[in-house]
């Protein structure tokens, strides 16, 4: 059963459901994850695909810049030792 099915299942008593599905704490427990992880995933994947792609592009650029900074810092350290 995937996350959408868990949220949409209506055989639970209404007092235990949120927005027509299971409570977030129940879903997290069934999946063996924290509620924080579930909320994080929900926030991440509820964004439109082009926004998610932009975030991934930005993360890749940050990673590249950090590698470049480490390289330049090391080159500068070696140059000052000479």
C-alpha positions in Angstrom: 0.0 0.0 0.0 1.5 3.3 -1.0 1.3 6.7 0.8 -1.7 7.9 -1.2 -3.6 4.8 -0.4 -2.8 5.2 3.3 -4.0 8.7 3.2 -7.2 7.8 1.3 -8.2 4.7 3.2 -11.5 5.3 4.9 -12.1 2.1 6.9 -10.7 3.7 10.1 -13.0 5.4 12.5 -13.4 9.1 11.7 -11.9 10.1 15.0 -8.6 8.6 13.9 -8.5 10.1 10.4 -7.2 13.4 9.3 -8.5 14.9 6.0 -10.1 11.6 5.0 -7.0 9.4 5.7 -4.8 8.2 8.5 -3.2 10.5 11.0 0.4 11.4 10.1 1.7 9.7 13.2 -0.1 6.5 12.2 1.4 6.6 8.7 4.9 7.3 10.0 4.6 4.5 12.5 3.4 2.0 9.8 6.3 3.0 7.6 8.8 2.9 10.4 9.9 6.5 10.0 9.6 9.7 12.1 6.8 12.1 11.6 9.4 14.8 10.8 10.7 12.6 7.9 7.1 12.2 6.6 6.4 16.0 6.8 9.8 16.7 5.0 9.0 14.3 2.2 5.5 15.7 1.9 6.9 19.3 1.6 9.5 18.2 -0.9 7.3 16.2 -3.2 4.3 18.5 -3.0 6.3 21.1 -5.0 5.8 21.2 -8.8 8.4 19.2 -10.7 10.1 22.3 -12.2 10.6 23.7 -8.7 12.1 20.4 -7.5 14.4 20.4 -10.5 15.5 23.9 -9.7 16.3 22.9 -6.1 18.3 19.9 -7.3 20.2 22.1 -9.7 21.0 24.6 -7.0 22.2 21.8 -4.7 24.5 20.4 -7.4 25.9 23.9 -8.0 26.6 24.4 -4.3 28.3 21.0 -4.2 30.5 22.0 -7.2 31.4 25.3 -5.6 32.4 23.7 -2.3 34.7 21.3 -4.2 36.2 24.2 -6.1 36.7 26.2 -2.9 38.4 23.2 -1.2 40.7 22.9 -4.2 41.6 26.6 -4.3 42.1 26.7 -0.5 44.5 23.7 -0.7 46.4 25.3 -3.6 46.8 28.5 -1.6 48.0 26.6 1.5 50.6 24.7 -0.6 51.8 28.0 -2.3 52.3 29.7 1.1 54.3 26.7 2.4 56.9 27.2 -0.4 
